Amino acid sequence: MGVAAPPAASTGPATPRVYPRHVPPARDAAELVFLPADRVRLQLLRALGPVARRLVRDRELRVALVGAVAVVGALLATLLVPWWLLALGPVVLGVPHILADVRYLVIRPAFHRRWGFWLLVAAPIAATWAGAGLRAGALGVAGAALVARGAAWGSRALVIACAAGLCAVAWWSPWWTDLSFAHAHNLVALALWWAWRQRSSRWHLLPLAMFVGALALLAAGSVEQLVYRSPLFWSAPDSLDATVQVPWLASRVPGEWALRLTLSFAFAQSVHYAVWLRMVPEDDRGRDTPRPFAASWRALSADVGRPLLALTTLATLGLVGWALADVAAARDLYLRVGLFHGHLELAAFVLFLLEGARSARPTA
């Protein structure tokens, strides 16, 4: 029987380790892709020392800084290369962010296990593929009010009345309402993130305030003289320059306001992608510390399943490959196929509000 070694002399209170000593090995071939990134991140955390420990432990601070960086990056890209941003953003990030929609708005809250969700929410929203637009989306919102669990009937009736009014306006002017919703749905994602979880600090107000400030800057035209004279600002892929994208996103808007509205959309859409691809995933996990990239891939695969994950990966690679030959056609295909996702976000927001709390789901 061995003798236990004496305890090491204490040199002060122990500091808990907040990130692993080594990067764990990959469990399958797919995870091998993420090992170099995990090794780089681990070395960066070690180099940052106390700063890294604060960021790793404090989720709310970390997510707020991610959001702040996303706002600044989106604003700079909007001011420097807005037409490339509008062209390539949907092609590269569109499909992954729709997968995040499905994961966090349907699968994680287990809405897909309710037959009423498929019948009254998913089915009407699927009609957007046939050109029904916000008319179908409004029916999906009304369906969300009907299938919400534990909601007061007065609240359900209010939502259904609002959805009916929205549907009526959409029938009267489908083009105008669909264009308006295209702009507004970027804000729905921010509203969902704001309501995603209970918070113990006010760090989440930082990216929200920066977002509002950036929109005000663009709307006021404060930076026009700084960027409009730059040749880089006007560079664009074929068939997707300002003469195409401004009339598409700001038709019938007079004068300089059309360009400002288009730039605001480019900015808000970029932040929208950051919300679904970085900020919501960070806030949705049960633990405060971040996962390694390989573990994030493993969790994504467990949530959505390998077939759907493989399909979306191939779709993203296919769109990027097509964009190398014809970026306008690749983007148009994404916009036609992904049209439903904004209406799904709105219906899910209604479900979350009416049920009063996030539905039970895994917290790993």
C-alpha positions in Angstrom: 0.0 0.0 0.0 1.5 3.3 -1.1 2.0 6.4 1.0 0.2 9.5 -0.1 2.5 12.4 -1.0 2.4 15.4 1.3 0.4 18.3 0.0 2.3 21.0 -1.7 3.0 24.2 0.3 0.3 26.7 -0.2 1.3 29.9 -1.9 -2.0 31.7 -1.7 -5.5 31.0 -2.9 -5.8 28.7 -5.9 -6.9 30.2 -9.2 -9.3 28.0 -11.0 -8.3 27.1 -14.5 -10.7 28.7 -17.0 -9.3 27.1 -20.1 -7.8 23.6 -20.7 -4.1 23.0 -20.4 -4.0 21.3 -23.8 -6.3 21.2 -26.8 -8.2 17.8 -26.7 -7.7 15.5 -29.7 -10.3 15.4 -32.5 -13.0 12.8 -32.2 -13.5 12.4 -35.9 -12.1 13.6 -39.2 -14.4 16.7 -39.4 -13.0 18.1 -36.1 -9.5 18.0 -37.5 -10.3 21.1 -39.4 -10.8 23.0 -36.1 -7.7 21.9 -34.2 -5.3 24.5 -35.6 -7.8 27.3 -34.7 -8.2 25.8 -31.2 -4.4 25.7 -30.7 -4.1 29.3 -31.8 -6.9 30.4 -29.5 -5.3 28.6 -26.5 -2.0 30.3 -27.1 -3.7 33.7 -27.4 -5.5 33.1 -24.1 -2.3 32.3 -22.4 -0.6 35.4 -23.8 -3.5 37.6 -22.6 -3.2 36.3 -19.0 -5.6 38.1 -16.6 -7.5 39.7 -19.4 -8.3 36.4 -20.9 -9.4 34.9 -17.6 -11.9 37.8 -17.2 -13.3 37.3 -20.7 -13.6 33.6 -20.3 -15.3 33.8 -16.9 -17.6 36.7 -17.7 -19.9 35.7 -20.5 -21.9 38.9 -20.5 -18.8 41.0 -20.9 -17.4 38.7 -23.6 -20.6 38.7 -25.6 -21.0 42.5 -25.3 -17.4 42.9 -26.7 -18.2 40.5 -29.5 -21.3 42.6 -30.3 -19.3 45.8 -30.1 -16.6 44.5 -32.5 -19.4 43.3 -34.8 -21.0 46.7 -34.9 -17.7 48.5 -35.6 -16.7 46.0 -38.2 -20.1 46.2 -39.9 -20.0 50.0 -39.9 -16.5 50.1 -41.4 -17.4 47.6 -44.1 -20.6 49.6 -44.9 -18.6 52.8 -45.3 -15.8 51.2 -47.3 -17.3 48.4 -49.5 -21.0 48.5 -49.1 -21.9 46.9 -52.5 -19.5 44.0 -52.0 -20.9 43.6 -48.5 -24.5 43.4 -49.8 -23.4 41.0 -52.5 -21.1 38.6 -50.6 -22.7 38.6 -47.1 -25.7 36.5 -48.1 -23.6 34.2 -50.2 -21.0 33.4 -47.5 -23.0 33.8 -44.3 -26.7 33.4 -45.4 -27.0 29.6 -45.2 -25.1 29.2 -41.9 -27.2 31.9 -40.2 -30.4 30.2 -41.4 -29.1 27.0 -39.9 -28.6 29.0 -36.6 -32.2 30.2 -37.0 -33.5 26.6 -37.2 -31.2 25.4 -34.4 -32.0 28.1 -31.8 -35.6 29.0 -32.8 -37.0 25.5 -33.5 -34.8 22.7 -32.4 -33.3 23.9 -29.1 -36.6 25.1 -27.7 -38.2 21.9 -29.0 -40.9 23.6 -31.0 -40.4 21.0 -33.7 -41.9 18.4 -31.4 -45.3 20.1 -31.4 -47.6 19.2 -34.3 -49.3 22.5 -33.9 -46.1 24.3 -34.7 -45.8 22.5 -38.1 -49.4 23.0 -39.0 -50.0 26.5 -37.8 -46.6 28.2 -38.0 -44.2 26.3 -40.3 -46.8 25.6 -43.0 -47.9 29.2 -43.5 -44.4 30.4 -43.4 -43.4 27.9 -46.1 -45.8 29.6 -48.4 -43.3 32.4 -48.7 -41.5 30.2 -51.2 -44.5 30.6 -53.4 -44.4 34.4 -53.2 -46.9 34.9 -50.4 -44.4 37.1 -48.5 -45.6 38.9 -45.4 -49.1 37.7 -45.9 -47.9 34.2 -45.1 -45.6 35.4 -42.4 -48.5 37.2 -40.6 -50.5 33.9 -40.7 -47.5 32.2 -39.1 -47.5 34.8 -36.3 -51.2 34.2 -35.7 -50.4 30.5 -35.6 -47.7 31.1 -33.0 -50.2 32.8 -30.8 -52.5 29.7 -31.0 -49.8 27.1 -30.2 -48.1 29.1 -27.4 -48.4 27.2 -24.1 -49.6 28.9 -21.0 -50.4 32.2 -22.7 -53.4 34.2 -21.6 -56.2 34.3 -24.1 -56.2 38.1 -24.0 -52.5 38.1 -25.1 -53.3 35.6 -27.8 -56.2 37.7 -29.1 -54.0 40.8 -29.2 -51.3 39.1 -31.2 -53.9 37.5 -33.6 -55.5 40.9 -34.1 -52.2 42.5 -34.9 -51.3 39.7 -37.3 -54.7 40.1 -39.0 -54.1 43.8 -39.5 -50.6 43.1 -40.8 -52.0 40.5 -43.2 -54.6 42.9 -44.4 -52.0 45.6 -45.1 -49.8 43.0 -46.9 -52.7 42.0 -49.1 -53.4 45.7 -50.0 -49.7 46.4 -50.7 -47.6 43.3 -50.9 -44.5 44.8 -52.5 -44.3 47.7 -50.0 -44.8 45.5 -46.9 -42.3 42.9 -48.0 -39.7 45.6 -48.6 -40.4 47.1 -45.2 -40.2 43.7 -43.5 -36.8 43.0 -45.3 -35.5 46.1 -43.4 -37.3 45.4 -40.1 -36.3 41.8 -39.8 -32.7 42.7 -39.1 -34.0 44.4 -35.9 -36.0 41.3 -34.9 -32.8 39.4 -34.4 -31.5 42.0 -32.1 -34.7 42.0 -30.1 -34.5 38.2 -29.8 -31.0 38.4 -28.6 -31.9 41.1 -26.0 -34.6 38.9 -24.6 -32.7 35.6 -24.9 -31.7 35.2 -21.3 -31.8 36.9 -17.9 -28.8 39.0 -17.3 -27.0 40.1 -14.2 -25.2 43.2 -15.7 -25.8 45.9 -18.2 -23.1 44.9 -20.6 -25.6 43.9 -23.2 -26.6 47.6 -23.6 -23.2 48.4 -25.0 -23.6 46.8 -28.5 -27.3 47.9 -28.6 -26.3 51.5 -27.9 -23.5 51.3 -30.5 -25.9 49.8 -33.1 -28.4 52.6 -32.6 -25.7 55.2 -32.7 -24.3 53.8 -36.0 -27.8 53.8 -37.6 -28.2 57.4 -36.5 -24.8 58.3 -38.0 -25.8 56.7 -41.4 -29.3 58.3 -41.3 -27.9 61.7 -40.6 -25.4 61.5 -43.5 -22.6 62.6 -41.2 -20.0 60.5 -43.1 -21.1 61.1 -46.6 -18.4 63.5 -47.6 -15.7 61.3 -46.2 -16.6 58.2 -48.1 -18.6 59.1 -51.2 -15.6 60.5 -53.0 -13.6 57.3 -52.5 -13.4 55.0 -55.6 -13.4 52.1 -53.2 -16.8 53.0 -51.9 -18.3 52.7 -55.4 -16.5 49.5 -56.4 -19.0 46.6 -56.9 -19.4 43.2 -58.5 -21.0 43.1 -61.9 -24.8 43.6 -61.9 -24.8 44.5 -58.2 -23.6 48.1 -58.1 -25.4 51.1 -56.5 -27.6 51.6 -59.6 -29.1 48.1 -59.0 -29.1 47.8 -55.2 -30.4 51.2 -54.2 -33.6 50.9 -56.3 -34.0 47.3 -55.0 -33.7 48.2 -51.3 -35.0 51.8 -51.3 -37.4 52.1 -54.2 -39.5 55.2 -54.2 -37.4 56.8 -51.4 -36.5 60.3 -52.5 -33.0 61.7 -53.1 -30.1 61.0 -50.7 -32.4 59.1 -48.3 -32.5 56.2 -50.7 -28.7 55.7 -50.5 -28.8 56.2 -46.7 -31.5 53.6 -46.3 -29.6 51.1 -48.4 -26.4 51.6 -46.4 -28.4 51.2 -43.2 -29.7 47.9 -44.5 -26.2 46.7 -45.4 -25.0 47.6 -41.9 -28.0 46.1 -40.0 -27.8 42.9 -42.1 -24.1 42.4 -41.2 -24.9 42.8 -37.5 -27.9 40.4 -38.0 -25.4 37.7 -39.1 -23.2 38.3 -36.1 -26.1 38.0 -33.7 -27.0 34.5 -35.0 -23.6 33.2 -35.6 -21.8 34.5 -32.5 -23.9 36.3 -29.9 -26.9 34.0 -29.6 -24.7 30.8 -29.5 -22.7 32.3 -26.7 -25.7 33.3 -24.7 -27.7 30.1 -25.3 -25.2 27.7 -23.7 -25.8 26.5 -20.1 -22.2 27.3 -19.0 -20.5 30.7 -19.0 -17.2 29.6 -20.4 -16.7 29.3 -24.2 -16.3 26.1 -26.0 -13.4 25.1 -28.2 -14.2 25.3 -31.9 -14.2 21.5 -32.3 -16.6 21.2 -29.3 -18.9 23.8 -30.9 -19.0 21.7 -34.1 -19.7 18.6 -32.1 -22.6 20.3 -30.3 -24.0 21.7 -33.5 -23.9 18.2 -35.0 -25.7 16.8 -32.0 -28.4 19.5 -32.2 -29.2 19.5 -35.9 -28.0 16.1 -37.0 -25.3 15.1 -39.4 -27.5 15.0 -42.5 -28.8 18.6 -42.1 -25.3 19.8 -41.2 -23.8 18.1 -44.3 -26.6 19.6 -46.5 -26.0 23.2 -45.2 -22.3 22.8 -45.6 -22.6 21.7 -49.2 -25.1 24.5 -49.9 -22.7 27.1 -48.5 -19.8 25.8 -50.5 -22.0 25.5 -53.6 -23.1 29.1 -53.3 -19.6 30.4 -52.8 -18.4 28.3 -55.8 -21.2 29.7 -57.9 -20.5 33.2 -56.8 -17.0 32.9 -58.2 -18.7 32.6 -61.7 -21.8 34.7 -61.1 -22.2 36.4 -57.8 -25.5 38.0 -58.7 -27.2 34.7 -59.6 -25.8 33.0 -56.4 -27.1 35.8 -54.2 -30.5 35.8 -55.9 -30.8 32.0 -55.4 -30.1 32.4 -51.7 -32.6 35.2 -51.3 -35.3 33.1 -53.0 -34.7 30.0 -50.9 -34.0 31.8 -47.6 -36.9 34.2 -47.8 -38.8 32.3 -45.0 -36.3 32.9 -42.3 -37.3 36.4 -41.3 -40.9 35.3 -40.8 -39.7 32.4 -38.7 -37.8 34.8 -36.5 -40.9 36.9 -36.0 -43.1 34.0 -35.2 -40.5 32.6 -32.8 -40.2 35.9 -31.1 -44.0 35.9 -30.5 -43.8 32.4 -29.1 -41.0 33.4 -26.6 -42.9 36.4 -25.5 -46.3 34.6 -25.0 -44.8 31.7 -23.2 -43.0 34.0 -20.8 -39.8 31.9 -20.6 -37.7 29.9 -22.9 -39.0 26.4 -23.5 -37.2 23.5 -21.9 -34.2 22.3 -24.0 -30.7 20.9 -23.5 -28.4 23.3 -21.7 -25.0 21.7 -22.6 
